[in-house]
Amino acid sequence: MSLQRGIAAVEFALVFGFLFLVLYGIATFGAALYTQQVVTRAAEEGARAISLLPPSVPLVDDDARIKGVVFNSLKTSMIAPTVSSNWIEQKVNVRISKQPGSPTGIPPAQATVVVTFPYDSVSRLLPSLPLVGSSPEKLTSRAIAALQSS
């Protein structure tokens, strides 16, 4: 009876390492995927805010209104550390650029919102393991909005 208990303990020890790495990989990939989805949603909300601007309101490349929408979207998620209230404004890069339409008017003028999130500077749920690989340095997403013609 004691020999069988010893064999079960050895089998568990051999299988546990593999199962731990699989579970760690699933959790790490899930955290990165969630963060990428949040960054994508923030870029889409910035583009939606651009498309809702009236044509009489000019859009500048560093528009604080659009950045505010993106930052608020990121703040509602669980990806930013809670140690600083303005961490997102300091670390996240939001670029807004306008592309003019063609001379014939088709396609209409567009604006692009690019959000870059520093994934490596966020304290993660799980620590990194040696020899397993590294997580991405930053996550980037872009969304395009059509500008209303005046």
N, C-alpha and C positions, 0 to 999 in steps of 0.2 A: 504494500500500500504506500509506503513512504517513497519507494522508487518511482511510482507513477506521479506523485506530487512533485518530485524533483524534475521529472520530464516535462510536466505541464509548466513549471516555472521557467525552464530553459526555452520551451517553445514560445511562451509569452515574451520572454526577453528578446528572442530573435524577431518576432513579428511586431513588437511594439515600436521599434525604431522606424520601420517602414510605415506603419500606420500613423505615427506621429508626423513624419515628413509629408504624408499625403494630406492630413488634416491641416497642417501648417500652410501648405501650398494653397489649399482651398480657401482658408481664411485670409491669407495675404492677397490672393488674386481677387477675392470678393471685396476687400477694402479698397484696392486700387480701382476696381470696376465701379464701385459706388462713387468714389471721388471723381472719376472721369465723367460719370453721368451727371453729377452735381455741377461740374464745370461746364458741361455741354448745355445744361438747362439754363445756367446763368448767362451764357453767350446768347442763347435763343431769346431769353427775356430782354436782353439788351437790344437785340435786333427788333423785337416786337415793339419796344418803346420807341425806337427810331421810326418805325413805320406808322406809329400813332401820332407823331409830331405833325402839326399842321404845316402845309407847304410854305406859309409865310414866316415860319420860325427857322432861322438858319442853323444848320448842323455844323459844328466845328469838330476838328480832328481830336481834340481833347475835351469833349463835352462832359461836364460834371454831372449833368442830369442823367446821362446814359450810364456813366460809371456808378452813380448812386444806385440805379436799378440793379446793375450787376452785383455790386457789393451787398445790397440787401438780399438778393437771391442767395448769395453764398453764406450770408450770416444765418439764414434760416435752416441751413443744413448742419450736420454734426462734423464738419471737416476741419473747422478752424479751432485752434486752441483757445481756451477761455481765459488765459492769463492776461491778455491785453484786449481791450475793447476795439482798438483800431489796428489789429494785426493784419486783417484782410486788406485794408487800405495801404498798409506799408509794404506788404509782400506780394500781393497779386497784381499782375500787370494786365491792364485793359487797354487795347488799342482800337481806335475807331478810325476807319479810313473811308473816303468817298471815291467812287469811280463814276465818272460821267457816262451818260448814255451815248449811243452812237448818233451821228448827225441826223439820221432819219428818225430818231426817237425810239427805235426798237433795238435792243431792249432798254427799258427805262434805267435811269440812273440808280446806282446801288450804293449801299453802305455796308461795310464789313465790320463786325465786332469780333476781336480776337482776345480770348481770355487765357492767360498763362498762370497756372497755379504751381507754386513750389512744393511739390509732393515730398521731397526729401527733407524739408525743414519742419514738417508736421510730426509731432510725437505720435507714433503709431500704436495701435493696439498690441501688436506683437513685435518683439525685437527682431533684428535681422540675425540670421544664422550664418556662420562661416561655411563656405563651400556650397551654399545653396543658390547663390546669385543675388543680385541687388535689385532694388525696386527702382522705378523710374525717377529721374531727378525732378522733372517737371511734367505736368500734364497740360496740354493745350487743346483748345476747341475754338472753332470759328463758326459764325452764323452770318448769313447775308440777308439784308432787308432791302426791299425796293423803296426808293424815295418817291414821295408823291410829287407830281409835277404841279407847278403853280399856274 
